[in-house]
Amino acid sequence: ISIFPNPSMGNLYVTNAENSKLEVVDLLGQVLFSKDITSNRELLDLGELSNGSYIVRITNNNNTVTKNIVLSR
């Protein structure tokens, strides 16, 4: 699973995560964004989130991958 660019100005691409649930979580654990990923390459618009560090959590078939991202505009 790849997430790029990182740091990002608000748009992120997620690849190799088809048939998964994606959540963007702040450092306090609050889910701020959620989306079902249905294709091999998805574009996420996170422009409504503030600058800062976030965790992307991707769950598929009871497996979870987490990645740290930084939004900076």
LUMTITOR-444377 format. One record per atom (N, C-alpha, C, CB): x, y, z; residue number from 1; atom name; residue in three letters. Coordinates in nm, 4 decimals. Each point is the difference from the previous one (the first is absolute). Glycine has a CB too. Layout:
// LUMTITOR-444377
     east    north       up  nr atom rest
        X        Y        Z NUM   CA  Ala
...
//
This chain:
// LUMTITOR-444377
     east    north       up  nr atom rest
   0.0856  -0.1171   0.0000   1    N  Ile
  -0.0856   0.1171   0.0000   1   CA  Ile
   0.0903   0.1236   0.0000   1    C  Ile
  -0.1877  -0.1239   0.1233   1   CB  Ile
   0.1604   0.2139  -0.2167   2    N  Ser
   0.0777   0.1236  -0.0092   2   CA  Ser
  -0.0922   0.1205   0.0154   2    C  Ser
   0.1686  -0.1134  -0.1499   2   CB  Ser
  -0.1172   0.2157   0.2151   3    N  Ile
  -0.0708   0.1269   0.0150   3   CA  Ile
   0.0976   0.1105  -0.0379   3    C  Ile
  -0.1529  -0.0910   0.1848   3   CB  Ile
   0.1135   0.1734  -0.2801   4    N  Phe
   0.0897   0.1065  -0.0462   4   CA  Phe
  -0.0802   0.1149  -0.0561   4    C  Phe
   0.1782  -0.1675  -0.0497   4   CB  Phe
  -0.1243   0.2888   0.0428   5    N  Pro
   0.1278   0.0425   0.0575   5   CA  Pro
  -0.0123   0.0178   0.1511   5    C  Pro
   0.0601   0.1133  -0.2164   5   CB  Pro
   0.0495  -0.1209   0.2829   6    N  Asn
   0.0026   0.0168   0.1444   6   CA  Asn
   0.1303   0.0702   0.0362   6    C  Asn
  -0.1438  -0.2076   0.0379   6   CB  Asn
   0.1405   0.3327   0.0066   7    N  Pro
  -0.1149   0.0821   0.0360   7   CA  Pro
  -0.0849   0.0374  -0.1215   7    C  Pro
   0.1315   0.0882   0.1920   7   CB  Pro
  -0.2568  -0.0549  -0.1607   8    N  Ser
  -0.0979   0.0299  -0.1034   8   CA  Ser
  -0.0598   0.1386   0.0225   8    C  Ser
  -0.0509  -0.2454  -0.0246   8   CB  Ser
   0.0039   0.3043  -0.0855   9    N  Met
  -0.0695   0.1286   0.0096   9   CA  Met
  -0.1513  -0.0200   0.0132   9    C  Met
   0.1827   0.1069  -0.1364   9   CB  Met
  -0.2278  -0.2323   0.1455  10    N  Gly
  -0.1421  -0.0280   0.0198  10   CA  Gly
  -0.0517  -0.1158  -0.0822  10    C  Gly
  -0.0278   0.2366   0.0505  10   CB  Gly
   0.0914  -0.2660  -0.1641  11    N  Asn
  -0.0399  -0.1141  -0.0820  11   CA  Asn
   0.1002  -0.1128   0.0177  11    C  Asn
  -0.1113   0.1528  -0.1667  11   CB  Asn
   0.0592  -0.2720   0.1908  12    N  Leu
   0.0840  -0.1182   0.0162  12   CA  Leu
  -0.0472  -0.1086  -0.0939  12    C  Leu
   0.0456   0.0587   0.2396  12   CB  Leu
   0.0471  -0.1331  -0.2939  13    N  Tyr
  -0.0325  -0.1208  -0.0754  13   CA  Tyr
   0.0275  -0.1203   0.0878  13    C  Tyr
   0.0539   0.1122  -0.2201  13   CB  Tyr
  -0.1454  -0.2082   0.2158  14    N  Val
   0.0164  -0.1270   0.0700  14   CA  Val
  -0.0014  -0.1087  -0.1059  14    C  Val
  -0.1112   0.0858   0.2142  14   CB  Val
   0.2148  -0.1695  -0.2148  15    N  Thr
   0.0065  -0.1083  -0.0979  15   CA  Thr
   0.0113  -0.1349   0.0704  15    C  Thr
   0.1076   0.1554  -0.1662  15   CB  Thr
  -0.1526  -0.2576   0.0965  16    N  Asn
   0.0072  -0.1393   0.0467  16   CA  Asn
  -0.0784  -0.0233   0.1287  16    C  Asn
   0.2231  -0.0165  -0.1070  16   CB  Asn
  -0.3374   0.0815   0.1197  17    N  Ala
  -0.0826  -0.0157   0.1197  17   CA  Ala
  -0.1452  -0.0303  -0.0353  17    C  Ala
   0.1524   0.1560   0.1212  17   CB  Ala
  -0.1762  -0.2142  -0.2414  18    N  Glu
  -0.1368  -0.0220  -0.0425  18   CA  Glu
  -0.0756  -0.0892   0.0980  18    C  Glu
   0.0735   0.0282  -0.2364  18   CB  Glu
  -0.2051  -0.0074   0.2410  19    N  Asn
  -0.0911  -0.0729   0.0887  19   CA  Asn
   0.0369   0.0165   0.1469  19    C  Asn
  -0.0376  -0.1638  -0.1829  19   CB  Asn
   0.0707   0.2863   0.2201  20    N  Ser
   0.0405   0.0306   0.1373  20   CA  Ser
  -0.0804   0.1177   0.0538  20    C  Ser
   0.2314  -0.0869  -0.0471  20   CB  Ser
  -0.2250   0.1040   0.1765  21    N  Lys
  -0.0565   0.1186   0.0644  21   CA  Lys
   0.1163   0.0860   0.0462  21    C  Lys
  -0.2109  -0.1241   0.0741  21   CB  Lys
   0.2069   0.2512  -0.1100  22    N  Leu
   0.1049   0.0937   0.0360  22   CA  Leu
  -0.0557   0.1016   0.0981  22    C  Leu
   0.1133  -0.0317  -0.2232  22   CB  Leu
  -0.0352   0.0615   0.3263  23    N  Glu
  -0.0356   0.1041   0.0960  23   CA  Glu
   0.1207   0.0893   0.0226  23    C  Glu
  -0.1699  -0.1507   0.1115  23   CB  Glu
   0.1446   0.2801  -0.1016  24    N  Val
   0.1027   0.0957   0.0398  24   CA  Val
  -0.0333   0.0395   0.1431  24    C  Val
   0.0391   0.0868  -0.2401  24   CB  Val
   0.0598  -0.1033   0.3272  25    N  Val
  -0.0200   0.0160   0.1431  25   CA  Val
   0.0973   0.1065   0.0502  25    C  Val
  -0.0772  -0.2419   0.0253  25   CB  Val
   0.0292   0.3287   0.0648  26    N  Asp
   0.0927   0.0965   0.0591  26   CA  Asp
   0.0819  -0.0684   0.1094  26    C  Asp
  -0.1586   0.1910  -0.0519  26   CB  Asp
   0.2516  -0.1191   0.1100  27    N  Leu
   0.0896  -0.0605   0.0985  27   CA  Leu
  -0.0685  -0.0328   0.1321  27    C  Leu
   0.1841   0.1243  -0.1063  27   CB  Leu
  -0.3084  -0.0801   0.1226  28    N  Leu
  -0.0790  -0.0360   0.1180  28   CA  Leu
  -0.0884  -0.1214  -0.0260  28    C  Leu
   0.0023   0.2394   0.0698  28   CB  Leu
   0.0004  -0.2923  -0.1924  29    N  Gly
  -0.0774  -0.1185  -0.0341  29   CA  Gly
  -0.1371   0.0262  -0.0587  29    C  Gly
   0.1215  -0.1084   0.1777  29   CB  Gly
  -0.1563   0.2347  -0.2011  30    N  Gln
  -0.1299   0.0344  -0.0556  30   CA  Gln
   0.0017  -0.0183  -0.1515  30    C  Gln
  -0.0403   0.1629   0.1883  30   CB  Gln
  -0.0579  -0.2376  -0.2409  31    N  Val
  -0.0111  -0.0204  -0.1446  31   CA  Val
  -0.0537   0.1275  -0.0635  31    C  Val
  -0.0386  -0.2492   0.0303  31   CB  Val
   0.1161   0.3068  -0.1237  32    N  Leu
  -0.0362   0.1257  -0.0651  32   CA  Leu
  -0.0490  -0.0199  -0.1430  32    C  Leu
   0.1673   0.1137   0.1433  32   CB  Leu
  -0.1327  -0.2259  -0.2035  33    N  Phe
  -0.0338  -0.0269  -0.1395  33   CA  Phe
  -0.0062  -0.1511  -0.0160  33    C  Phe
   0.1106   0.2156  -0.0834  33   CB  Phe
  -0.2100  -0.2628   0.0070  34    N  Ser
  -0.0150  -0.1429  -0.0226  34   CA  Ser
  -0.0461  -0.0230  -0.1433  34    C  Ser
  -0.0538  -0.0393   0.2445  34   CB  Ser
   0.1053  -0.0665  -0.3068  35    N  Lys
  -0.0381  -0.0299  -0.1376  35   CA  Lys
   0.0231  -0.1478  -0.0280  35    C  Lys
   0.0564   0.2355  -0.0719  35   CB  Lys
  -0.1479  -0.2951  -0.0057  36    N  Asp
   0.0207  -0.1354  -0.0494  36   CA  Asp
   0.0827   0.0090  -0.1267  36    C  Asp
  -0.2181  -0.0822   0.1007  36   CB  Asp
   0.3292   0.0107  -0.1046  37    N  Ile
   0.0889  -0.0017  -0.1162  37   CA  Ile
  -0.0434  -0.1164  -0.0885  37    C  Ile
   0.1954   0.1031   0.1312  37   CB  Ile
  -0.2309  -0.0732  -0.2553  38    N  Thr
  -0.0526  -0.1029  -0.0893  38   CA  Thr
   0.0881  -0.0278  -0.1205  38    C  Thr
  -0.2234   0.0672   0.0735  38   CB  Thr
   0.3250   0.0158  -0.0953  39    N  Ser
   0.0860  -0.0215  -0.1160  39   CA  Ser
   0.1465  -0.0050   0.0429  39    C  Ser
  -0.1681   0.1158  -0.1479  39   CB  Ser
   0.2535  -0.1491   0.0529  40    N  Asn
   0.1430  -0.0134   0.0280  40   CA  Asn
   0.0681   0.1347   0.0267  40    C  Asn
   0.0005  -0.2042  -0.1428  40   CB  Asn
  -0.0602   0.3133   0.0926  41    N  Arg
   0.0565   0.1338   0.0205  41   CA  Arg
  -0.1137   0.0971   0.0288  41    C  Arg
   0.1965  -0.0504  -0.1534  41   CB  Arg
  -0.1929   0.1118   0.2695  42    N  Glu
  -0.1044   0.0941   0.0423  42   CA  Glu
   0.0635   0.1343   0.0336  42    C  Glu
  -0.1425  -0.1896   0.0888  42   CB  Glu
   0.0714   0.2956  -0.1238  43    N  Leu
   0.0408   0.1352   0.0375  43   CA  Leu
  -0.0842   0.0445   0.1176  43    C  Leu
   0.0700   0.0545  -0.2369  43   CB  Leu
  -0.0041  -0.0088   0.3413  44    N  Leu
  -0.0681   0.0512   0.1186  44   CA  Leu
   0.0177   0.1504   0.0059  44    C  Leu
   0.0363  -0.2173   0.1234  44   CB  Leu
  -0.1449   0.2887  -0.1014  45    N  Asp
   0.0056   0.1450   0.0184  45   CA  Asp
  -0.0143   0.0280   0.1488  45    C  Asp
  -0.0976   0.0457  -0.2317  45   CB  Asp
   0.2081  -0.0123   0.2948  46    N  Leu
   0.0015   0.0297   0.1434  46   CA  Leu
   0.0166   0.1487   0.0249  46    C  Leu
   0.0952  -0.2260   0.0448  46   CB  Leu
  -0.1364   0.3071  -0.1420  47    N  Gly
   0.0169   0.1437   0.0074  47   CA  Gly
  -0.0730   0.0676   0.1148  47    C  Gly
   0.0289  -0.0081  -0.2406  47   CB  Gly
  -0.1286  -0.0588   0.2981  48    N  Glu
  -0.0734   0.0597   0.1122  48   CA  Glu
   0.0705  -0.0189   0.1338  48    C  Glu
  -0.2092  -0.0401  -0.1260  48   CB  Glu
   0.3109  -0.0462   0.1293  49    N  Leu
   0.0729  -0.0215   0.1247  49   CA  Leu
   0.1068   0.1076   0.0178  49    C  Leu
  -0.0427  -0.2480  -0.0158  49   CB  Leu
   0.0733   0.2805   0.1389  50    N  Ser
   0.1025   0.0994   0.0328  50   CA  Ser
   0.1395  -0.0570  -0.0249  50    C  Ser
  -0.1531   0.1027   0.1718  50   CB  Ser
   0.2493  -0.0137  -0.1866  51    N  Asn
   0.1396  -0.0440  -0.0074  51   CA  Asn
   0.0337  -0.0793   0.1249  51    C  Asn
   0.0627   0.2003  -0.1407  51   CB  Asn
   0.0197  -0.3030   0.1240  52    N  Gly
   0.0418  -0.0783   0.1150  52   CA  Gly
   0.0272  -0.1440  -0.0357  52    C  Gly
  -0.1309   0.1504   0.1430  52   CB  Gly
   0.1530  -0.2314  -0.0403  53    N  Ser
   0.0289  -0.1422  -0.0152  53   CA  Ser
  -0.1262  -0.0817   0.0253  53    C  Ser
   0.2390   0.0381   0.0707  53   CB  Ser
  -0.2559  -0.1421  -0.1517  54    N  Tyr
  -0.1162  -0.0873   0.0097  54   CA  Tyr
   0.0437  -0.1445  -0.0205  54    C  Tyr
  -0.1520   0.1845  -0.0830  54   CB  Tyr
   0.0661  -0.2756   0.1196  55    N  Ile
   0.0220  -0.1421  -0.0229  55   CA  Ile
  -0.1046  -0.0477  -0.0992  55    C  Ile
   0.0978  -0.0338   0.2326  55   CB  Ile
  -0.0526  -0.0359  -0.3362  56    N  Val
  -0.0907  -0.0648  -0.0943  56   CA  Val
  -0.0057  -0.1470   0.0387  56    C  Val
   0.0526   0.1661  -0.1887  56   CB  Val
  -0.1741  -0.2147   0.2118  57    N  Arg
  -0.0208  -0.1393   0.0397  57   CA  Arg
  -0.0790  -0.0690  -0.1112  57    C  Arg
   0.0036   0.0590   0.2496  57   CB  Arg
   0.0520  -0.1657  -0.3056  58    N  Ile
  -0.0640  -0.0727  -0.1088  58   CA  Ile
  -0.0238  -0.1431   0.0467  58    C  Ile
   0.1109   0.1465  -0.1770  58   CB  Ile
  -0.2379  -0.1900   0.1726  59    N  Thr
  -0.0378  -0.1322   0.0479  59   CA  Thr
  -0.0585  -0.0816  -0.1145  59    C  Thr
  -0.0423   0.0923   0.2306  59   CB  Thr
   0.0923  -0.2163  -0.2440  60    N  Asn
  -0.0459  -0.0912  -0.1032  60   CA  Asn
   0.0143  -0.1422   0.0532  60    C  Asn
   0.0658   0.1616  -0.1862  60   CB  Asn
  -0.1756  -0.2373   0.1830  61    N  Asn
   0.0042  -0.1407   0.0430  61   CA  Asn
   0.0629  -0.0177   0.1378  61    C  Asn
   0.0140  -0.0650  -0.2390  61   CB  Asn
  -0.0546   0.1465   0.3330  62    N  Asn
   0.0469  -0.0055   0.1383  62   CA  Asn
   0.1475   0.0342   0.0167  62    C  Asn
  -0.1724  -0.1703   0.0388  62   CB  Asn
   0.2373   0.2241  -0.1416  63    N  Asn
   0.1367   0.0500   0.0092  63   CA  Asn
  -0.0042   0.1518  -0.0028  63    C  Asn
   0.0931  -0.2075  -0.1126  63   CB  Asn
  -0.0082   0.2715   0.1917  64    N  Thr
   0.0032   0.1452   0.0049  64   CA  Thr
   0.1418   0.0500  -0.0245  64    C  Thr
  -0.1945   0.0009   0.1597  64   CB  Thr
   0.2036   0.0985  -0.2478  65    N  Val
   0.1267   0.0677  -0.0287  65   CA  Val
  -0.0171   0.1450   0.0424  65    C  Val
   0.0572  -0.1565  -0.1955  65   CB  Val
   0.0421   0.2121   0.2644  66    N  Thr
  -0.0051   0.1407   0.0372  66   CA  Thr
   0.1212   0.0717  -0.0604  66    C  Thr
  -0.1245  -0.0551   0.2158  66   CB  Thr
   0.0998   0.1777  -0.2596  67    N  Lys
   0.1051   0.0844  -0.0567  67   CA  Lys
  -0.0166   0.1395   0.0582  67    C  Lys
   0.0106  -0.1368  -0.2156  67   CB  Lys
   0.0988   0.2027   0.2431  68    N  Asn
  -0.0021   0.1384   0.0456  68   CA  Asn
   0.0060   0.0921  -0.1226  68    C  Asn
   0.1128  -0.0633   0.2207  68   CB  Asn
  -0.1934   0.1682  -0.2190  69    N  Ile
   0.0028   0.0998  -0.1061  69   CA  Ile
   0.0093   0.1394   0.0605  69    C  Ile
  -0.1343  -0.1514  -0.1504  69   CB  Ile
   0.1831   0.2452   0.0710  70    N  Val
   0.0091   0.1389   0.0428  70   CA  Val
  -0.0701   0.0841  -0.1058  70    C  Val
   0.2198  -0.0388   0.1261  70   CB  Val
  -0.3115   0.1245  -0.0826  71    N  Leu
  -0.0635   0.0971  -0.0882  71   CA  Leu
   0.0654   0.1345   0.0247  71    C  Leu
  -0.2200  -0.1276  -0.0012  71   CB  Leu
   0.2650   0.1901  -0.1064  72    N  Ser
   0.0692   0.1273   0.0113  72   CA  Ser
  -0.0303   0.0844  -0.1237  72    C  Ser
   0.1832  -0.1057   0.1406  72   CB  Ser
  -0.2501   0.2179  -0.1207  73    N  Arg
  -0.0346   0.0875  -0.1126  73   CA  Arg
   0.0700   0.1321   0.0131  73    C  Arg
  -0.2210  -0.1105  -0.0219  73   CB  Arg
//
